[in-house]
Amino acid sequence: MKILLLNLCLILGCVVQSGAQAVGTEGACEVGRTAPPTGLRRWGASARVEVYIRMPDFAEKDVTALLTAVQNWDASYSENGSGVRFEYRGIVREAKTCSNCLTIVRGETTDKQHGAELQAFGKRGDQIIDYA
């Protein structure tokens, strides 16, 4: 579970950072080293992302660890310059497809090296993430 959370933090942190100018080189994501390859999709500047956890994908004890990851993603907004904020909104039975929604689910990934992936979707045909 700790490896999954670390990978989720790296993936989301780098996707957020890729949409903003890097403030400095400290903690910068390096593809293949500290981050997986990312596409061109990113959250809109200063987006307020509602985060949900799909149940019963996770045990109750896992939720606390996932919330720590969400808090870490949110705390990085000022460091990476994107202004993107993440707010935990609760447990759901189905993945959300609303604007600026992120649903954390458990499932198979195509990226076996990192063990987690971000599946991002846009509704307008541009590179901005609407939901993930």
The first five atom37 places (N, CA, C, CB, O) and aatype in JSON, in Angstrom:
{
  "aatype": [12, 11, 9, 10, 10, 10, 2, 10, 4, 10, 9, 10, 7, 4, 19, 19, 5, 15, 7, 0, 5, 0, 19, 7, 16, 6, 7, 0, 4, 6, 19, 7, 1, 16, 0, 14, 14, 16, 7, 10, 1, 1, 17, 7, 0, 15, 0, 1, 19, 6, 19, 18, 9, 1, 12, 14, 3, 13, 0, 6, 11, 3, 19, 16, 0, 10, 10, 16, 0, 19, 5, 2, 17, 3, 0, 15, 18, 15, 6, 2, 7, 15, 7, 19, 1, 13, 6, 18, 1, 7, 9, 19, 1, 6, 0, 11, 16, 4, 15, 2, 4, 10, 16, 9, 19, 1, 7, 6, 16, 16, 3, 11, 5, 8, 7, 0, 6, 10, 5, 0, 13, 7, 11, 1, 7, 3, 5, 9, 9, 3, 18, 0],
  "atom_mask": [
    [1, 1, 1, 1, 1],
    [1, 1, 1, 1, 1],
    [1, 1, 1, 1, 1],
    [1, 1, 1, 1, 1],
    [1, 1, 1, 1, 1],
    [1, 1, 1, 1, 1],
    [1, 1, 1, 1, 1],
    [1, 1, 1, 1, 1],
    [1, 1, 1, 1, 1],
    [1, 1, 1, 1, 1],
    [1, 1, 1, 1, 1],
    [1, 1, 1, 1, 1],
    [1, 1, 1, 0, 1],
    [1, 1, 1, 1, 1],
    [1, 1, 1, 1, 1],
    [1, 1, 1, 1, 1],
    [1, 1, 1, 1, 1],
    [1, 1, 1, 1, 1],
    [1, 1, 1, 0, 1],
    [1, 1, 1, 1, 1],
    [1, 1, 1, 1, 1],
    [1, 1, 1, 1, 1],
    [1, 1, 1, 1, 1],
    [1, 1, 1, 0, 1],
    [1, 1, 1, 1, 1],
    [1, 1, 1, 1, 1],
    [1, 1, 1, 0, 1],
    [1, 1, 1, 1, 1],
    [1, 1, 1, 1, 1],
    [1, 1, 1, 1, 1],
    [1, 1, 1, 1, 1],
    [1, 1, 1, 0, 1],
    [1, 1, 1, 1, 1],
    [1, 1, 1, 1, 1],
    [1, 1, 1, 1, 1],
    [1, 1, 1, 1, 1],
    [1, 1, 1, 1, 1],
    [1, 1, 1, 1, 1],
    [1, 1, 1, 0, 1],
    [1, 1, 1, 1, 1],
    [1, 1, 1, 1, 1],
    [1, 1, 1, 1, 1],
    [1, 1, 1, 1, 1],
    [1, 1, 1, 0, 1],
    [1, 1, 1, 1, 1],
    [1, 1, 1, 1, 1],
    [1, 1, 1, 1, 1],
    [1, 1, 1, 1, 1],
    [1, 1, 1, 1, 1],
    [1, 1, 1, 1, 1],
    [1, 1, 1, 1, 1],
    [1, 1, 1, 1, 1],
    [1, 1, 1, 1, 1],
    [1, 1, 1, 1, 1],
    [1, 1, 1, 1, 1],
    [1, 1, 1, 1, 1],
    [1, 1, 1, 1, 1],
    [1, 1, 1, 1, 1],
    [1, 1, 1, 1, 1],
    [1, 1, 1, 1, 1],
    [1, 1, 1, 1, 1],
    [1, 1, 1, 1, 1],
    [1, 1, 1, 1, 1],
    [1, 1, 1, 1, 1],
    [1, 1, 1, 1, 1],
    [1, 1, 1, 1, 1],
    [1, 1, 1, 1, 1],
    [1, 1, 1, 1, 1],
    [1, 1, 1, 1, 1],
    [1, 1, 1, 1, 1],
    [1, 1, 1, 1, 1],
    [1, 1, 1, 1, 1],
    [1, 1, 1, 1, 1],
    [1, 1, 1, 1, 1],
    [1, 1, 1, 1, 1],
    [1, 1, 1, 1, 1],
    [1, 1, 1, 1, 1],
    [1, 1, 1, 1, 1],
    [1, 1, 1, 1, 1],
    [1, 1, 1, 1, 1],
    [1, 1, 1, 0, 1],
    [1, 1, 1, 1, 1],
    [1, 1, 1, 0, 1],
    [1, 1, 1, 1, 1],
    [1, 1, 1, 1, 1],
    [1, 1, 1, 1, 1],
    [1, 1, 1, 1, 1],
    [1, 1, 1, 1, 1],
    [1, 1, 1, 1, 1],
    [1, 1, 1, 0, 1],
    [1, 1, 1, 1, 1],
    [1, 1, 1, 1, 1],
    [1, 1, 1, 1, 1],
    [1, 1, 1, 1, 1],
    [1, 1, 1, 1, 1],
    [1, 1, 1, 1, 1],
    [1, 1, 1, 1, 1],
    [1, 1, 1, 1, 1],
    [1, 1, 1, 1, 1],
    [1, 1, 1, 1, 1],
    [1, 1, 1, 1, 1],
    [1, 1, 1, 1, 1],
    [1, 1, 1, 1, 1],
    [1, 1, 1, 1, 1],
    [1, 1, 1, 1, 1],
    [1, 1, 1, 1, 1],
    [1, 1, 1, 0, 1],
    [1, 1, 1, 1, 1],
    [1, 1, 1, 1, 1],
    [1, 1, 1, 1, 1],
    [1, 1, 1, 1, 1],
    [1, 1, 1, 1, 1],
    [1, 1, 1, 1, 1],
    [1, 1, 1, 1, 1],
    [1, 1, 1, 0, 1],
    [1, 1, 1, 1, 1],
    [1, 1, 1, 1, 1],
    [1, 1, 1, 1, 1],
    [1, 1, 1, 1, 1],
    [1, 1, 1, 1, 1],
    [1, 1, 1, 1, 1],
    [1, 1, 1, 0, 1],
    [1, 1, 1, 1, 1],
    [1, 1, 1, 1, 1],
    [1, 1, 1, 0, 1],
    [1, 1, 1, 1, 1],
    [1, 1, 1, 1, 1],
    [1, 1, 1, 1, 1],
    [1, 1, 1, 1, 1],
    [1, 1, 1, 1, 1],
    [1, 1, 1, 1, 1],
    [1, 1, 1, 1, 1]
  ],
  "atom_positions": [
    [[0.83, -1.19, 0.0], [0.0, 0.0, 0.0], [0.87, 1.26, 0.0], [-0.94, 0.0, 1.21], [0.55, 2.24, -0.67]],
    [[1.99, 1.23, 0.76], [2.86, 2.4, 0.8], [3.45, 2.69, -0.57], [3.98, 2.2, 1.83], [3.58, 3.85, -0.96]],
    [[3.82, 1.63, -1.32], [4.38, 1.82, -2.66], [3.31, 2.42, -3.57], [4.9, 0.48, -3.24], [3.61, 3.32, -4.35]],
    [[2.08, 1.94, -3.47], [0.99, 2.48, -4.27], [0.8, 3.96, -3.98], [-0.31, 1.71, -4.01], [0.65, 4.76, -4.91]],
    [[0.79, 4.35, -2.72], [0.61, 5.75, -2.36], [1.76, 6.61, -2.86], [0.47, 5.9, -0.84], [1.53, 7.71, -3.36]],
    [[2.97, 6.12, -2.73], [4.12, 6.87, -3.23], [3.99, 7.08, -4.73], [5.44, 6.14, -2.9], [4.22, 8.19, -5.22]],
    [[3.63, 6.04, -5.44], [3.48, 6.16, -6.89], [2.35, 7.11, -7.25], [3.23, 4.8, -7.5], [2.49, 7.89, -8.19]],
    [[1.23, 7.05, -6.53], [0.14, 7.98, -6.79], [0.59, 9.42, -6.57], [-1.07, 7.66, -5.89], [0.27, 10.31, -7.35]],
    [[1.35, 9.64, -5.5], [1.85, 10.99, -5.23], [2.75, 11.46, -6.36], [2.62, 11.04, -3.9], [2.65, 12.6, -6.81]],
    [[3.63, 10.59, -6.82], [4.54, 10.96, -7.9], [3.78, 11.26, -9.19], [5.57, 9.85, -8.14], [4.06, 12.25, -9.86]],
    [[2.82, 10.4, -9.53], [2.07, 10.6, -10.76], [1.29, 11.9, -10.71], [1.11, 9.43, -11.0], [1.42, 12.73, -11.61]],
    [[0.5, 12.1, -9.68], [-0.33, 13.3, -9.61], [0.51, 14.55, -9.42], [-1.34, 13.19, -8.49], [0.2, 15.59, -10.0]],
    [[1.55, 14.47, -8.64], [2.42, 15.63, -8.46], [3.06, 16.06, -9.75], [0.0, 0.0, 0.0], [3.16, 17.26, -10.02]],
    [[3.48, 15.13, -10.55], [4.13, 15.47, -11.82], [3.13, 15.95, -12.85], [4.89, 14.28, -12.35], [3.45, 16.83, -13.65]],
    [[1.93, 15.39, -12.86], [0.92, 15.86, -13.79], [0.55, 17.29, -13.45], [-0.33, 14.96, -13.76], [0.39, 18.12, -14.35]],
    [[0.41, 17.6, -12.18], [0.11, 18.97, -11.76], [1.27, 19.87, -12.13], [-0.17, 19.04, -10.23], [1.06, 20.95, -12.68]],
    [[2.5, 19.43, -11.84], [3.66, 20.28, -12.1], [3.86, 20.49, -13.59], [4.91, 19.68, -11.49], [4.3, 21.56, -14.0]],
    [[3.55, 19.49, -14.42], [3.77, 19.64, -15.86], [2.92, 20.74, -16.45], [3.49, 18.34, -16.57], [3.23, 21.26, -17.52]],
    [[1.83, 21.12, -15.76], [0.97, 22.19, -16.23], [1.4, 23.55, -15.74], [0.0, 0.0, 0.0], [0.79, 24.56, -16.1]],
    [[2.44, 23.6, -14.94], [2.88, 24.88, -14.39], [4.37, 25.04, -14.62], [2.55, 24.99, -12.88], [5.08, 24.07, -14.88]],
    [[4.83, 26.27, -14.52], [6.26, 26.51, -14.6], [6.9, 26.06, -13.31], [6.56, 28.0, -14.88], [6.4, 26.35, -12.22]],
    [[8.02, 25.35, -13.43], [8.71, 24.9, -12.23], [9.3, 26.11, -11.51], [9.83, 23.87, -12.58], [9.88, 27.0, -12.13]],
    [[9.13, 26.13, -10.2], [9.65, 27.23, -9.4], [11.15, 27.09, -9.22], [8.94, 27.29, -8.04], [11.88, 28.08, -9.22]],
    [[11.61, 25.88, -9.06], [13.04, 25.6, -8.88], [13.31, 24.17, -9.29], [0.0, 0.0, 0.0], [12.4, 23.47, -9.73]],
    [[14.53, 23.74, -9.16], [14.85, 22.39, -9.57], [14.74, 21.4, -8.43], [16.22, 22.35, -10.15], [14.77, 20.19, -8.67]],
    [[14.62, 21.88, -7.21], [14.48, 20.97, -6.08], [13.18, 20.2, -6.2], [14.53, 21.74, -4.76], [12.12, 20.79, -6.38]],
    [[13.27, 18.89, -6.09], [12.08, 18.06, -6.13], [11.43, 17.97, -7.5], [0.0, 0.0, 0.0], [10.31, 17.49, -7.62]],
    [[12.13, 18.43, -8.54], [11.54, 18.36, -9.87], [11.38, 16.91, -10.3], [12.42, 19.13, -10.89], [12.21, 16.06, -9.98]],
    [[10.31, 16.64, -11.0], [10.06, 15.28, -11.48], [11.0, 14.96, -12.64], [8.57, 15.11, -11.92], [11.21, 15.78, -13.53]],
    [[11.56, 13.78, -12.6], [12.43, 13.32, -13.67], [11.84, 12.04, -14.23], [13.89, 13.1, -13.17], [11.77, 11.03, -13.54]],
    [[11.41, 12.1, -15.5], [10.78, 10.95, -16.13], [11.74, 9.77, -16.11], [10.36, 11.29, -17.58], [12.92, 9.89, -16.46]],
    [[11.23, 8.62, -15.69], [12.03, 7.41, -15.63], [12.8, 7.26, -14.33], [0.0, 0.0, 0.0], [13.34, 6.18, -14.05]],
    [[12.87, 8.32, -13.54], [13.59, 8.23, -12.27], [12.65, 8.44, -11.09], [14.72, 9.27, -12.23], [12.46, 7.54, -10.28]],
    [[12.05, 9.61, -11.0], [11.13, 9.9, -9.91], [9.69, 10.03, -10.39], [11.54, 11.16, -9.19], [8.8, 10.31, -9.59]],
    [[9.46, 9.84, -11.68], [8.11, 9.96, -12.22], [7.98, 9.11, -13.48], [7.77, 11.43, -12.52], [8.94, 8.93, -14.23]],
    [[6.78, 8.6, -13.69], [6.53, 7.87, -14.93], [6.34, 8.86, -16.07], [5.29, 6.96, -14.79], [6.12, 10.05, -15.83]],
    [[6.43, 8.38, -17.31], [6.15, 9.28, -18.43], [4.72, 9.81, -18.31], [6.36, 8.54, -19.79], [3.81, 9.05, -17.96]],
    [[4.51, 11.07, -18.6], [3.17, 11.63, -18.53], [2.78, 12.17, -19.89], [3.09, 12.74, -17.48], [3.63, 12.55, -20.69]],
    [[1.5, 12.19, -20.13], [1.0, 12.73, -21.39], [0.88, 14.23, -21.3], [0.0, 0.0, 0.0], [1.45, 14.87, -20.42]],
    [[0.14, 14.77, -22.21], [-0.01, 16.21, -22.26], [-1.18, 16.7, -21.42], [-0.19, 16.66, -23.69], [-1.38, 17.9, -21.27]],
    [[-1.96, 15.78, -20.87], [-3.12, 16.18, -20.07], [-2.67, 16.74, -18.72], [-4.08, 14.99, -19.85], [-1.7, 16.27, -18.14]],
    [[-3.39, 17.76, -18.25], [-3.1, 18.36, -16.95], [-4.37, 19.01, -16.42], [-1.94, 19.4, -17.06], [-5.3, 19.3, -17.18]],
    [[-4.4, 19.22, -15.13], [-5.51, 19.96, -14.54], [-5.39, 21.41, -14.98], [-5.52, 19.84, -12.97], [-4.28, 21.9, -15.19]],
    [[-6.5, 22.09, -15.11], [-6.49, 23.5, -15.46], [-5.81, 24.32, -14.36], [0.0, 0.0, 0.0], [-5.8, 23.91, -13.19]],
    [[-5.24, 25.45, -14.73], [-4.58, 26.32, -13.75], [-5.56, 26.68, -12.65], [-4.03, 27.59, -14.44], [-6.7, 27.05, -12.92]],
    [[-5.12, 26.56, -11.42], [-5.91, 26.9, -10.23], [-7.19, 26.09, -10.09], [-6.25, 28.35, -10.26], [-8.15, 26.54, -9.46]],
    [[-7.21, 24.88, -10.66], [-8.39, 24.0, -10.54], [-8.58, 23.58, -9.08], [-8.25, 22.75, -11.45], [-7.61, 23.44, -8.33]],
    [[-9.81, 23.39, -8.71], [-10.18, 22.85, -7.39], [-10.7, 21.45, -7.65], [-11.25, 23.76, -6.64], [-11.83, 21.28, -8.1]],
    [[-9.86, 20.44, -7.37], [-10.18, 19.05, -7.69], [-10.84, 18.37, -6.5], [-8.9, 18.29, -8.11], [-10.29, 18.33, -5.4]],
    [[-12.03, 17.84, -6.74], [-12.75, 17.09, -5.72], [-12.28, 15.64, -5.79], [-14.3, 17.19, -5.91], [-12.35, 15.01, -6.84]],
    [[-11.8, 15.12, -4.66], [-11.24, 13.76, -4.62], [-12.2, 12.83, -3.89], [-9.84, 13.76, -3.93], [-12.68, 13.13, -2.8]],
    [[-12.47, 11.69, -4.52], [-13.34, 10.66, -3.96], [-12.59, 9.34, -3.91], [-14.65, 10.53, -4.8], [-11.66, 9.12, -4.69]],
    [[-12.99, 8.47, -3.0], [-12.42, 7.13, -2.91], [-13.55, 6.15, -3.18], [-11.76, 6.86, -1.5], [-14.6, 6.21, -2.54]],
    [[-13.33, 5.25, -4.15], [-14.36, 4.27, -4.49], [-14.27, 3.08, -3.54], [-14.22, 3.8, -5.95], [-13.21, 2.49, -3.36]],
    [[-15.39, 2.76, -2.94], [-15.47, 1.6, -2.06], [-16.35, 0.57, -2.72], [-16.02, 2.0, -0.65], [-17.31, 0.94, -3.4]],
    [[-16.09, -0.67, -2.55], [-15.26, -1.3, -1.53], [-13.85, -1.62, -2.01], [-15.92, -2.55, -1.05], [-13.29, -2.64, -1.6]],
    [[-13.25, -0.79, -2.87], [-11.91, -1.06, -3.4], [-10.84, -1.1, -2.32], [-11.55, -0.02, -4.42], [-9.83, -1.78, -2.48]],
    [[-11.04, -0.38, -1.23], [-10.02, -0.26, -0.19], [-10.6, -0.65, 1.16], [-9.46, 1.16, -0.14], [-11.79, -0.5, 1.41]],
    [[-9.72, -1.16, 2.02], [-10.11, -1.46, 3.4], [-10.18, -0.13, 4.16], [-9.1, -2.45, 4.08], [-9.56, 0.85, 3.77]],
    [[-10.94, -0.12, 5.23], [-11.06, 1.1, 6.05], [-9.7, 1.64, 6.46], [-11.9, 0.81, 7.3], [-9.49, 2.85, 6.48]],
    [[-8.76, 0.74, 6.79], [-7.43, 1.19, 7.23], [-6.65, 1.86, 6.1], [-6.63, 0.01, 7.78], [-5.76, 2.67, 6.36]],
    [[-6.98, 1.55, 4.85], [-6.3, 2.15, 3.71], [-6.74, 3.6, 3.49], [-6.55, 1.34, 2.46], [-5.98, 4.41, 2.95]],
    [[-7.95, 3.93, 3.89], [-8.49, 5.27, 3.64], [-7.62, 6.34, 4.3], [-9.93, 5.38, 4.16], [-7.38, 7.39, 3.7]],
    [[-7.15, 6.08, 5.5], [-6.29, 7.05, 6.2], [-5.03, 7.33, 5.39], [-5.92, 6.54, 7.61], [-4.61, 8.48, 5.26]],
    [[-4.42, 6.28, 4.86], [-3.21, 6.46, 4.06], [-3.52, 7.22, 2.78], [-2.57, 5.09, 3.73], [-2.73, 8.07, 2.35]],
    [[-4.65, 6.94, 2.16], [-5.03, 7.65, 0.95], [-5.27, 9.14, 1.24], [-6.28, 7.02, 0.33], [-4.91, 10.0, 0.44]],
    [[-5.88, 9.42, 2.37], [-6.12, 10.82, 2.74], [-4.81, 11.57, 2.96], [-6.98, 10.89, 4.01], [-4.72, 12.76, 2.67]],
    [[-3.79, 10.88, 3.48], [-2.47, 11.5, 3.63], [-1.92, 11.87, 2.26], [-1.49, 10.55, 4.37], [-1.33, 12.94, 2.1]],
    [[-2.1, 10.99, 1.29], [-1.63, 11.3, -0.08], [-2.37, 12.51, -0.63], [-1.84, 10.08, -1.0], [-1.75, 13.38, -1.24]],
    [[-3.68, 12.58, -0.44], [-4.46, 13.73, -0.92], [-3.96, 15.02, -0.27], [-5.97, 13.52, -0.62], [-3.83, 16.04, -0.94]],
    [[-3.7, 14.97, 1.02], [-3.19, 16.15, 1.72], [-1.82, 16.57, 1.16], [-3.09, 15.88, 3.23], [-1.55, 17.76, 1.03]],
    [[-0.98, 15.6, 0.84], [0.33, 15.9, 0.26], [0.19, 16.53, -1.13], [1.19, 14.63, 0.17], [0.91, 17.48, -1.45]],
    [[-0.73, 16.01, -1.96], [-0.95, 16.6, -3.28], [-1.38, 18.04, -3.12], [-2.0, 15.8, -4.08], [-0.88, 18.94, -3.81]],
    [[-2.32, 18.27, -2.19], [-2.84, 19.62, -2.0], [-1.75, 20.56, -1.5], [-4.02, 19.6, -1.02], [-1.68, 21.72, -1.92]],
    [[-0.92, 20.08, -0.61], [0.14, 20.92, -0.04], [1.17, 21.36, -1.08], [0.84, 20.17, 1.07], [1.88, 22.34, -0.86]],
    [[1.26, 20.66, -2.21], [2.27, 21.0, -3.22], [1.85, 22.14, -4.14], [2.58, 19.78, -4.05], [2.66, 22.59, -4.95]],
    [[0.6, 22.61, -4.04], [0.11, 23.61, -5.0], [0.96, 24.88, -5.02], [-1.31, 23.97, -4.68], [1.19, 25.44, -6.09]],
    [[1.41, 25.34, -3.87], [2.18, 26.58, -3.87], [3.61, 26.36, -4.35], [2.19, 27.19, -2.47], [4.22, 27.26, -4.92]],
    [[4.14, 25.16, -4.11], [5.51, 24.86, -4.54], [5.62, 24.71, -6.05], [6.01, 23.59, -3.87], [6.61, 25.13, -6.64]],
    [[4.6, 24.11, -6.68], [4.73, 23.84, -8.12], [4.16, 24.96, -8.98], [4.03, 22.55, -8.46], [4.3, 24.92, -10.21]],
    [[3.53, 25.95, -8.38], [3.07, 27.11, -9.12], [1.78, 26.92, -9.89], [0.0, 0.0, 0.0], [1.34, 27.85, -10.57]],
    [[1.16, 25.75, -9.81], [-0.05, 25.49, -10.6], [-1.31, 26.07, -9.98], [-0.23, 24.01, -10.78], [-2.26, 26.4, -10.68]],
    [[-1.31, 26.2, -8.66], [-2.51, 26.65, -7.97], [-3.58, 25.57, -7.87], [0.0, 0.0, 0.0], [-4.67, 25.84, -7.36]],
    [[-3.28, 24.35, -8.34], [-4.26, 23.25, -8.31], [-4.38, 22.75, -6.87], [-3.84, 22.1, -9.26], [-3.39, 22.43, -6.22]],
    [[-5.62, 22.69, -6.39], [-5.9, 22.24, -5.03], [-6.7, 20.94, -5.08], [-6.68, 23.32, -4.24], [-7.51, 20.73, -5.99]],
    [[-6.47, 20.05, -4.11], [-7.17, 18.78, -4.0], [-7.92, 18.74, -2.68], [-6.18, 17.58, -4.11], [-7.34, 18.99, -1.62]],
    [[-9.23, 18.43, -2.74], [-10.04, 18.38, -1.53], [-10.8, 17.06, -1.49], [-11.03, 19.58, -1.48], [-11.55, 16.73, -2.4]],
    [[-10.59, 16.3, -0.41], [-11.3, 15.04, -0.23], [-12.77, 15.32, 0.01], [-10.7, 14.23, 0.95], [-13.12, 16.13, 0.87]],
    [[-13.64, 14.65, -0.76], [-15.08, 14.88, -0.66], [-15.88, 13.66, -0.2], [-15.6, 15.34, -1.98], [-17.08, 13.77, 0.04]],
    [[-15.21, 12.49, -0.08], [-15.94, 11.36, 0.47], [-15.8, 10.07, -0.32], [0.0, 0.0, 0.0], [-15.04, 9.96, -1.28]],
    [[-16.57, 9.1, 0.13], [-16.57, 7.76, -0.43], [-17.73, 7.64, -1.42], [-16.67, 6.68, 0.68], [-18.84, 8.12, -1.15]],
    [[-17.47, 6.99, -2.56], [-18.5, 6.77, -3.58], [-18.5, 5.31, -4.01], [-18.27, 7.69, -4.79], [-17.53, 4.59, -3.78]],
    [[-19.58, 4.88, -4.63], [-19.69, 3.52, -5.14], [-19.27, 3.43, -6.6], [-21.12, 3.01, -4.98], [-18.86, 2.37, -7.07]],
    [[-19.37, 4.55, -7.33], [-19.02, 4.62, -8.75], [-18.07, 5.78, -8.98], [-20.29, 4.76, -9.64], [-18.13, 6.79, -8.28]],
    [[-17.18, 5.64, -9.98], [-16.26, 6.73, -10.31], [-17.05, 7.95, -10.77], [-15.26, 6.28, -11.42], [-18.04, 7.82, -11.5]],
    [[-16.62, 9.12, -10.34], [-17.28, 10.38, -10.69], [-16.76, 10.88, -12.04], [-17.05, 11.45, -9.58], [-15.58, 10.7, -12.36]],
    [[-17.62, 11.51, -12.81], [-17.23, 12.08, -14.1], [-17.55, 13.57, -14.17], [-17.93, 11.33, -15.24], [-17.67, 14.13, -15.26]],
    [[-17.69, 14.22, -13.02], [-17.97, 15.64, -12.99], [-16.69, 16.44, -13.27], [-18.58, 16.05, -11.62], [-15.59, 15.89, -13.22]],
    [[-16.84, 17.72, -13.55], [-15.68, 18.56, -13.81], [-14.81, 18.65, -12.57], [-16.11, 19.96, -14.26], [-15.3, 18.85, -11.46]],
    [[-13.5, 18.51, -12.78], [-12.5, 18.57, -11.71], [-12.76, 17.55, -10.61], [-12.46, 19.96, -11.12], [-12.66, 17.86, -9.42]],
    [[-13.09, 16.34, -11.02], [-13.28, 15.23, -10.08], [-12.2, 14.18, -10.29], [-14.69, 14.61, -10.24], [-11.81, 13.89, -11.42]],
    [[-11.73, 13.62, -9.19], [-10.74, 12.55, -9.21], [-11.26, 11.44, -8.31], [-9.32, 13.05, -8.75], [-11.52, 11.67, -7.13]],
    [[-11.41, 10.24, -8.86], [-11.84, 9.1, -8.07], [-10.68, 8.12, -7.97], [-13.11, 8.42, -8.69], [-10.15, 7.67, -8.98]],
    [[-10.29, 7.81, -6.74], [-9.22, 6.85, -6.51], [-9.84, 5.46, -6.49], [-8.43, 7.16, -5.17], [-10.73, 5.18, -5.68]],
    [[-9.38, 4.59, -7.38], [-9.9, 3.23, -7.48], [-8.74, 2.25, -7.46], [-10.74, 3.05, -8.77], [-7.6, 2.61, -7.74]],
    [[-9.04, 1.02, -7.13], [-8.04, -0.04, -7.18], [-8.31, -0.87, -8.42], [-8.07, -0.94, -5.88], [-9.46, -1.21, -8.71]],
    [[-7.27, -1.18, -9.16], [-7.42, -1.98, -10.37], [-6.08, -2.26, -11.01], [0.0, 0.0, 0.0], [-5.04, -1.83, -10.52]],
    [[-6.13, -2.97, -12.09], [-4.91, -3.28, -12.84], [-4.36, -2.01, -13.49], [-5.18, -4.36, -13.91], [-5.12, -1.13, -13.89]],
    [[-3.04, -1.93, -13.6], [-2.42, -0.8, -14.28], [-1.67, -1.3, -15.5], [-1.47, -0.03, -13.33], [-1.29, -2.47, -15.57]],
    [[-1.47, -0.42, -16.45], [-0.68, -0.78, -17.62], [0.79, -0.51, -17.36], [-1.16, 0.0, -18.86], [1.65, -1.01, -18.09]],
    [[1.09, 0.27, -16.33], [2.47, 0.64, -16.0], [2.95, -0.19, -14.82], [2.58, 2.17, -15.69], [2.82, 0.23, -13.67]],
    [[3.49, -1.36, -15.09], [3.91, -2.27, -14.03], [5.13, -1.76, -13.27], [4.21, -3.64, -14.61], [5.35, -2.16, -12.13]],
    [[5.92, -0.89, -13.87], [7.11, -0.36, -13.2], [6.72, 0.51, -12.0], [7.97, 0.45, -14.18], [7.37, 0.44, -10.96]],
    [[5.68, 1.32, -12.14], [5.31, 2.24, -11.07], [4.14, 1.76, -10.24], [4.98, 3.58, -11.65], [3.93, 2.26, -9.14]],
    [[3.36, 0.81, -10.72], [2.29, 0.21, -9.95], [1.04, 1.06, -9.8], [0.0, 0.0, 0.0], [0.1, 0.65, -9.12]],
    [[1.01, 2.23, -10.41], [-0.17, 3.09, -10.36], [-0.2, 3.92, -11.64], [-0.15, 4.01, -9.08], [0.82, 4.13, -12.28]],
    [[-1.38, 4.37, -11.98], [-1.48, 5.22, -13.16], [-2.63, 6.19, -13.01], [-1.66, 4.37, -14.42], [-3.56, 5.97, -12.23]],
    [[-2.55, 7.26, -13.76], [-3.61, 8.25, -13.8], [-4.32, 8.1, -15.13], [-3.05, 9.7, -13.62], [-3.71, 8.25, -16.19]],
    [[-5.6, 7.8, -15.08], [-6.42, 7.75, -16.29], [-7.22, 9.04, -16.32], [-7.35, 6.47, -16.32], [-8.19, 9.2, -15.57]],
    [[-6.82, 9.94, -17.19], [-7.41, 11.28, -17.23], [-8.27, 11.43, -18.48], [-6.3, 12.36, -17.21], [-7.94, 10.92, -19.55]],
    [[-9.39, 12.15, -18.33], [-10.32, 12.33, -19.42], [-10.71, 13.8, -19.55], [-11.57, 11.47, -19.21], [-10.87, 14.51, -18.55]],
    [[-10.85, 14.24, -20.78], [-11.3, 15.6, -21.05], [-12.59, 15.57, -21.84], [0.0, 0.0, 0.0], [-12.78, 14.69, -22.68]],
    [[-13.47, 16.51, -21.59], [-14.77, 16.56, -22.27], [-14.76, 17.5, -23.47], [-15.84, 16.98, -21.3], [-15.66, 17.43, -24.31]],
    [[-13.77, 18.39, -23.55], [-13.78, 19.44, -24.59], [-12.83, 19.16, -25.74], [-13.43, 20.77, -23.97], [-12.82, 19.92, -26.71]],
    [[-12.05, 18.11, -25.68], [-11.11, 17.83, -26.77], [-9.79, 18.58, -26.63], [0.0, 0.0, 0.0], [-8.95, 18.51, -27.53]],
    [[-9.59, 19.29, -25.5], [-8.29, 19.95, -25.3], [-7.47, 19.09, -24.32], [-8.48, 21.43, -24.74], [-7.83, 17.94, -24.07]],
    [[-6.41, 19.61, -23.8], [-5.52, 18.84, -22.96], [-5.82, 18.98, -21.46], [-4.09, 19.25, -23.22], [-5.09, 18.45, -20.62]],
    [[-6.88, 19.69, -21.13], [-7.23, 19.92, -19.74], [-8.02, 18.73, -19.19], [-8.03, 21.23, -19.59], [-8.96, 18.26, -19.84]],
    [[-7.66, 18.25, -18.02], [-8.36, 17.13, -17.39], [-9.69, 17.63, -16.83], [-7.49, 16.47, -16.28], [-9.74, 18.63, -16.1]],
    [[-10.75, 16.92, -17.17], [-12.05, 17.19, -16.54], [-12.27, 16.24, -15.37], [-13.19, 17.05, -17.57], [-12.73, 16.66, -14.31]],
    [[-11.94, 14.98, -15.57], [-12.06, 14.0, -14.48], [-11.03, 12.9, -14.69], [-13.49, 13.4, -14.41], [-10.55, 12.67, -15.8]],
    [[-10.72, 12.23, -13.6], [-9.69, 11.18, -13.66], [-10.06, 10.07, -12.7], [-8.28, 11.75, -13.32], [-9.33, 9.09, -12.59]]
  ]
}
